[in-house]
Amino acid sequence: MTSAKMSIAVCENPEALIPLHLALFLFEQAARSQGIAHLGLLIGQRARFENLGTFGRLICGSLTLFEAITRACRLIAAHNTGERLWLKLNGGQAQLCHQYVKEIKHGRQQGDHYVLMYCQQLLCLAAGANWRPREIHFETASSPELTRLEPLADARVAFHQEATALFFSPDLLSLPLKKPIRSSVLPSEAETALWASAPANDFPGSVRQMLGMLLQEGYPNIQLAAEVAGTSTRTFQRRLAAVKLSYSRLIEQVRFDKAMLLLAEPHINLIEIAFELGYTEPANFTRAFRRWTGVSPRMFRHQQMEDRGGMTASHTQVMQATGNLHYSIRDAFPGQL
């Protein structure tokens, strides 16, 4: 996990945002260290759609396989901006197709194997656990043991294809899901929440999300941030300068936003919030929050609970500080935040 720059806590949270290139790098490192060329496929066999957070629950709450696939294709960008998923109907056969849309230097083959098994699981939601595809395409090259593995044993397998794809009968599309997961939350509300937490499409937004992940392990230096972003420190600094942002100011913005969210949860104590924001001492968090807002985090939380419907003088100070803190990024990207 250390070589991939990810903490266990982040990986255990299905809603956490993880850079795709780091996740696939972790797959590749693990496959090499364990000597298992098809590790991605084995992990994909054991994974479950319902464990993919809101995205997975929306898929599993569909009425039919067709609805599940069309939801997955529509919502994949809210789950991962580096992937594309689509359904292709051609005569008497259907294809569930997948591509990585961004350049990937490490772990591409493991990623292909992993995604293939998730696609198979998607079909199995309606066709049953024993369903197997009639034909499989991989974008990547052949792996020595791949075609002898049980999930692929009866299928025609082709490599170096345009997309990774599962071939199946279109008749499956109208089948209801075997064990649909019903939720008390309306699908439209769940989709709104999913898009609200989706990976950002702009550089400042992506960096903010990345820093939110890294802060859980302490204050991330700029060299680490650049490495996680997949770029050199100099390039990272140049891109920040191009949008009139400094690294230290960006850290403050991320900490402030996260603090406001966590303070709204009464069950999370201030010490936990301080460590979540990457502070080694709770007192440092208190001083920073007072500098941003003019009040301590304890006082702010107390006032929030005491007067939810009004705007006290201290609330006004907080709102002013919020505007000031976000001015630089709003100025660089008007209308995006």
HUPEUR-V348783 format. One record per residue. N is the residue number from 1. RES is the residue in three letters. SS is DSSP state (hx for helix, st for strand, lp for the rest). PHI is phi in whole degrees, -180 to 180 (999 if undefined). Layout:
BEGIN
n=N res=RES ss=SS phi=PHI
n=N res=RES ss=SS phi=PHI
END
This chain:
BEGIN
n=1 res=MET ss=lp phi=999
n=2 res=THR ss=lp phi=-64
n=3 res=SER ss=lp phi=-66
n=4 res=ALA ss=lp phi=-91
n=5 res=LYS ss=lp phi=62
n=6 res=MET ss=lp phi=-128
n=7 res=SER ss=lp phi=-91
n=8 res=ILE ss=hx phi=-60
n=9 res=ALA ss=hx phi=-59
n=10 res=VAL ss=hx phi=-66
n=11 res=CYS ss=hx phi=-68
n=12 res=GLU ss=lp phi=-86
n=13 res=ASN ss=lp phi=-99
n=14 res=PRO ss=lp phi=-66
n=15 res=GLU ss=lp phi=-97
n=16 res=ALA ss=lp phi=-70
n=17 res=LEU ss=lp phi=-96
n=18 res=ILE ss=lp phi=-124
n=19 res=PRO ss=lp phi=-56
n=20 res=LEU ss=hx phi=-58
n=21 res=HIS ss=hx phi=-65
n=22 res=LEU ss=hx phi=-74
n=23 res=ALA ss=hx phi=-63
n=24 res=LEU ss=hx phi=-73
n=25 res=PHE ss=hx phi=-62
n=26 res=LEU ss=hx phi=-62
n=27 res=PHE ss=hx phi=-56
n=28 res=GLU ss=hx phi=-65
n=29 res=GLN ss=hx phi=-62
n=30 res=ALA ss=hx phi=-66
n=31 res=ALA ss=hx phi=-62
n=32 res=ARG ss=hx phi=-68
n=33 res=SER ss=hx phi=-66
n=34 res=GLN ss=hx phi=-94
n=35 res=GLY ss=lp phi=68
n=36 res=ILE ss=lp phi=-118
n=37 res=ALA ss=lp phi=-66
n=38 res=HIS ss=lp phi=-111
n=39 res=LEU ss=hx phi=-59
n=40 res=GLY ss=hx phi=-57
n=41 res=LEU ss=hx phi=-68
n=42 res=LEU ss=hx phi=-65
n=43 res=ILE ss=hx phi=-66
n=44 res=GLY ss=hx phi=-61
n=45 res=GLN ss=hx phi=-63
n=46 res=ARG ss=hx phi=-93
n=47 res=ALA ss=lp phi=-76
n=48 res=ARG ss=lp phi=-136
n=49 res=PHE ss=hx phi=-60
n=50 res=GLU ss=hx phi=-66
n=51 res=ASN ss=hx phi=-92
n=52 res=LEU ss=lp phi=-93
n=53 res=GLY ss=hx phi=66
n=54 res=THR ss=hx phi=-61
n=55 res=PHE ss=hx phi=-57
n=56 res=GLY ss=hx phi=-66
n=57 res=ARG ss=hx phi=-66
n=58 res=LEU ss=hx phi=-65
n=59 res=ILE ss=hx phi=-63
n=60 res=CYS ss=hx phi=-72
n=61 res=GLY ss=lp phi=-91
n=62 res=SER ss=lp phi=-71
n=63 res=LEU ss=lp phi=-82
n=64 res=THR ss=st phi=-131
n=65 res=LEU ss=hx phi=-63
n=66 res=PHE ss=hx phi=-60
n=67 res=GLU ss=hx phi=-66
n=68 res=ALA ss=hx phi=-63
n=69 res=ILE ss=hx phi=-69
n=70 res=THR ss=hx phi=-66
n=71 res=ARG ss=hx phi=-65
n=72 res=ALA ss=hx phi=-61
n=73 res=CYS ss=hx phi=-66
n=74 res=ARG ss=hx phi=-74
n=75 res=LEU ss=hx phi=-99
n=76 res=ILE ss=hx phi=-59
n=77 res=ALA ss=hx phi=-68
n=78 res=ALA ss=hx phi=-80
n=79 res=HIS ss=hx phi=-97
n=80 res=ASN ss=lp phi=-157
n=81 res=THR ss=lp phi=-75
n=82 res=GLY ss=lp phi=-95
n=83 res=GLU ss=st phi=-129
n=84 res=ARG ss=st phi=-132
n=85 res=LEU ss=st phi=-132
n=86 res=TRP ss=st phi=-152
n=87 res=LEU ss=st phi=-104
n=88 res=LYS ss=st phi=-122
n=89 res=LEU ss=st phi=-110
n=90 res=ASN ss=st phi=-142
n=91 res=GLY ss=lp phi=64
n=92 res=GLY ss=lp phi=-94
n=93 res=GLN ss=st phi=-140
n=94 res=ALA ss=st phi=-121
n=95 res=GLN ss=st phi=-132
n=96 res=LEU ss=st phi=-100
n=97 res=CYS ss=st phi=-113
n=98 res=HIS ss=st phi=-140
n=99 res=GLN ss=st phi=-141
n=100 res=TYR ss=st phi=-87
n=101 res=VAL ss=lp phi=-96
n=102 res=LYS ss=lp phi=-120
n=103 res=GLU ss=lp phi=-65
n=104 res=ILE ss=lp phi=-126
n=105 res=LYS ss=lp phi=-86
n=106 res=HIS ss=lp phi=-132
n=107 res=GLY ss=lp phi=82
n=108 res=ARG ss=hx phi=-61
n=109 res=GLN ss=hx phi=-67
n=110 res=GLN ss=hx phi=-62
n=111 res=GLY ss=hx phi=-63
n=112 res=ASP ss=hx phi=-60
n=113 res=HIS ss=hx phi=-64
n=114 res=TYR ss=hx phi=-63
n=115 res=VAL ss=hx phi=-64
n=116 res=LEU ss=hx phi=-58
n=117 res=MET ss=hx phi=-69
n=118 res=TYR ss=hx phi=-67
n=119 res=CYS ss=hx phi=-64
n=120 res=GLN ss=hx phi=-64
n=121 res=GLN ss=hx phi=-60
n=122 res=LEU ss=hx phi=-61
n=123 res=LEU ss=hx phi=-66
n=124 res=CYS ss=hx phi=-68
n=125 res=LEU ss=hx phi=-56
n=126 res=ALA ss=hx phi=-111
n=127 res=ALA ss=hx phi=-83
n=128 res=GLY ss=lp phi=102
n=129 res=ALA ss=lp phi=-64
n=130 res=ASN ss=lp phi=-91
n=131 res=TRP ss=lp phi=-67
n=132 res=ARG ss=lp phi=-132
n=133 res=PRO ss=lp phi=-73
n=134 res=ARG ss=lp phi=-84
n=135 res=GLU ss=st phi=-154
n=136 res=ILE ss=st phi=-134
n=137 res=HIS ss=st phi=-118
n=138 res=PHE ss=lp phi=-120
n=139 res=GLU ss=lp phi=-70
n=140 res=THR ss=lp phi=-93
n=141 res=ALA ss=lp phi=-79
n=142 res=SER ss=lp phi=-67
n=143 res=SER ss=lp phi=-111
n=144 res=PRO ss=lp phi=-48
n=145 res=GLU ss=lp phi=-93
n=146 res=LEU ss=hx phi=-60
n=147 res=THR ss=hx phi=-73
n=148 res=ARG ss=hx phi=-96
n=149 res=LEU ss=lp phi=-75
n=150 res=GLU ss=hx phi=-54
n=151 res=PRO ss=hx phi=-63
n=152 res=LEU ss=hx phi=-112
n=153 res=ALA ss=lp phi=-60
n=154 res=ASP ss=lp phi=-99
n=155 res=ALA ss=lp phi=-102
n=156 res=ARG ss=st phi=-77
n=157 res=VAL ss=st phi=-119
n=158 res=ALA ss=st phi=-125
n=159 res=PHE ss=lp phi=-116
n=160 res=HIS ss=lp phi=57
n=161 res=GLN ss=lp phi=-95
n=162 res=GLU ss=lp phi=-64
n=163 res=ALA ss=lp phi=-148
n=164 res=THR ss=st phi=-80
n=165 res=ALA ss=st phi=-149
n=166 res=LEU ss=st phi=-108
n=167 res=PHE ss=st phi=-102
n=168 res=PHE ss=st phi=-154
n=169 res=SER ss=lp phi=-76
n=170 res=PRO ss=hx phi=-61
n=171 res=ASP ss=hx phi=-62
n=172 res=LEU ss=hx phi=-69
n=173 res=LEU ss=hx phi=-61
n=174 res=SER ss=hx phi=-89
n=175 res=LEU ss=lp phi=-72
n=176 res=PRO ss=st phi=-74
n=177 res=LEU ss=lp phi=-68
n=178 res=LYS ss=lp phi=-64
n=179 res=LYS ss=lp phi=-134
n=180 res=PRO ss=lp phi=-64
n=181 res=ILE ss=lp phi=-99
n=182 res=ARG ss=lp phi=-91
n=183 res=SER ss=lp phi=-127
n=184 res=SER ss=lp phi=-76
n=185 res=VAL ss=lp phi=-90
n=186 res=LEU ss=lp phi=-63
n=187 res=PRO ss=hx phi=-54
n=188 res=SER ss=hx phi=-64
n=189 res=GLU ss=hx phi=-70
n=190 res=ALA ss=hx phi=-64
n=191 res=GLU ss=hx phi=-65
n=192 res=THR ss=hx phi=-60
n=193 res=ALA ss=hx phi=-65
n=194 res=LEU ss=hx phi=-65
n=195 res=TRP ss=hx phi=-66
n=196 res=ALA ss=hx phi=-67
n=197 res=SER ss=lp phi=-104
n=198 res=ALA ss=lp phi=-69
n=199 res=PRO ss=lp phi=-58
n=200 res=ALA ss=lp phi=-71
n=201 res=ASN ss=lp phi=-102
n=202 res=ASP ss=lp phi=-111
n=203 res=PHE ss=hx phi=-62
n=204 res=PRO ss=hx phi=-59
n=205 res=GLY ss=hx phi=-64
n=206 res=SER ss=hx phi=-63
n=207 res=VAL ss=hx phi=-66
n=208 res=ARG ss=hx phi=-59
n=209 res=GLN ss=hx phi=-65
n=210 res=MET ss=hx phi=-63
n=211 res=LEU ss=hx phi=-65
n=212 res=GLY ss=hx phi=-59
n=213 res=MET ss=hx phi=-71
n=214 res=LEU ss=hx phi=-70
n=215 res=LEU ss=hx phi=-61
n=216 res=GLN ss=hx phi=-64
n=217 res=GLU ss=hx phi=-102
n=218 res=GLY ss=lp phi=109
n=219 res=TYR ss=lp phi=-66
n=220 res=PRO ss=lp phi=-84
n=221 res=ASN ss=lp phi=-71
n=222 res=ILE ss=hx phi=-67
n=223 res=GLN ss=hx phi=-65
n=224 res=LEU ss=hx phi=-65
n=225 res=ALA ss=hx phi=-59
n=226 res=ALA ss=hx phi=-64
n=227 res=GLU ss=hx phi=-65
n=228 res=VAL ss=hx phi=-65
n=229 res=ALA ss=lp phi=-75
n=230 res=GLY ss=lp phi=79
n=231 res=THR ss=lp phi=-144
n=232 res=SER ss=lp phi=-79
n=233 res=THR ss=hx phi=-62
n=234 res=ARG ss=hx phi=-64
n=235 res=THR ss=hx phi=-64
n=236 res=PHE ss=hx phi=-60
n=237 res=GLN ss=hx phi=-65
n=238 res=ARG ss=hx phi=-65
n=239 res=ARG ss=hx phi=-69
n=240 res=LEU ss=hx phi=-66
n=241 res=ALA ss=hx phi=-63
n=242 res=ALA ss=hx phi=-63
n=243 res=VAL ss=lp phi=-108
n=244 res=LYS ss=lp phi=60
n=245 res=LEU ss=lp phi=-124
n=246 res=SER ss=lp phi=-104
n=247 res=TYR ss=hx phi=-64
n=248 res=SER ss=hx phi=-64
n=249 res=ARG ss=hx phi=-67
n=250 res=LEU ss=hx phi=-65
n=251 res=ILE ss=hx phi=-59
n=252 res=GLU ss=hx phi=-61
n=253 res=GLN ss=hx phi=-60
n=254 res=VAL ss=hx phi=-65
n=255 res=ARG ss=hx phi=-63
n=256 res=PHE ss=hx phi=-64
n=257 res=ASP ss=hx phi=-58
n=258 res=LYS ss=hx phi=-68
n=259 res=ALA ss=hx phi=-61
n=260 res=MET ss=hx phi=-63
n=261 res=LEU ss=hx phi=-68
n=262 res=LEU ss=hx phi=-71
n=263 res=LEU ss=hx phi=-68
n=264 res=ALA ss=lp phi=-76
n=265 res=GLU ss=lp phi=-104
n=266 res=PRO ss=lp phi=-60
n=267 res=HIS ss=lp phi=-80
n=268 res=ILE ss=lp phi=-95
n=269 res=ASN ss=lp phi=-79
n=270 res=LEU ss=hx phi=-67
n=271 res=ILE ss=hx phi=-66
n=272 res=GLU ss=hx phi=-62
n=273 res=ILE ss=hx phi=-63
n=274 res=ALA ss=hx phi=-58
n=275 res=PHE ss=hx phi=-69
n=276 res=GLU ss=hx phi=-63
n=277 res=LEU ss=lp phi=-89
n=278 res=GLY ss=lp phi=88
n=279 res=TYR ss=lp phi=-87
n=280 res=THR ss=lp phi=-82
n=281 res=GLU ss=lp phi=-131
n=282 res=PRO ss=hx phi=-55
n=283 res=ALA ss=hx phi=-63
n=284 res=ASN ss=hx phi=-66
n=285 res=PHE ss=hx phi=-65
n=286 res=THR ss=hx phi=-60
n=287 res=ARG ss=hx phi=-65
n=288 res=ALA ss=hx phi=-66
n=289 res=PHE ss=hx phi=-66
n=290 res=ARG ss=hx phi=-66
n=291 res=ARG ss=hx phi=-66
n=292 res=TRP ss=hx phi=-74
n=293 res=THR ss=hx phi=-118
n=294 res=GLY ss=lp phi=90
n=295 res=VAL ss=lp phi=-133
n=296 res=SER ss=lp phi=-77
n=297 res=PRO ss=hx phi=-62
n=298 res=ARG ss=hx phi=-65
n=299 res=MET ss=hx phi=-66
n=300 res=PHE ss=hx phi=-60
n=301 res=ARG ss=hx phi=-64
n=302 res=HIS ss=hx phi=-61
n=303 res=GLN ss=hx phi=-68
n=304 res=GLN ss=hx phi=-62
n=305 res=MET ss=hx phi=-71
n=306 res=GLU ss=hx phi=-79
n=307 res=ASP ss=lp phi=-140
n=308 res=ARG ss=lp phi=-70
n=309 res=GLY ss=lp phi=-93
n=310 res=GLY ss=lp phi=-114
n=311 res=MET ss=lp phi=-131
n=312 res=THR ss=lp phi=-79
n=313 res=ALA ss=hx phi=-60
n=314 res=SER ss=hx phi=-67
n=315 res=HIS ss=hx phi=-62
n=316 res=THR ss=hx phi=-61
n=317 res=GLN ss=hx phi=-61
n=318 res=VAL ss=hx phi=-64
n=319 res=MET ss=hx phi=-63
n=320 res=GLN ss=hx phi=-65
n=321 res=ALA ss=hx phi=-63
n=322 res=THR ss=hx phi=-59
n=323 res=GLY ss=hx phi=-62
n=324 res=ASN ss=hx phi=-65
n=325 res=LEU ss=hx phi=-65
n=326 res=HIS ss=hx phi=-97
n=327 res=TYR ss=hx phi=-59
n=328 res=SER ss=hx phi=-62
n=329 res=ILE ss=hx phi=-76
n=330 res=ARG ss=hx phi=-68
n=331 res=ASP ss=hx phi=-66
n=332 res=ALA ss=hx phi=-75
n=333 res=PHE ss=lp phi=-131
n=334 res=PRO ss=lp phi=-61
n=335 res=GLY ss=lp phi=84
n=336 res=GLN ss=lp phi=-98
n=337 res=LEU ss=lp phi=-117
END
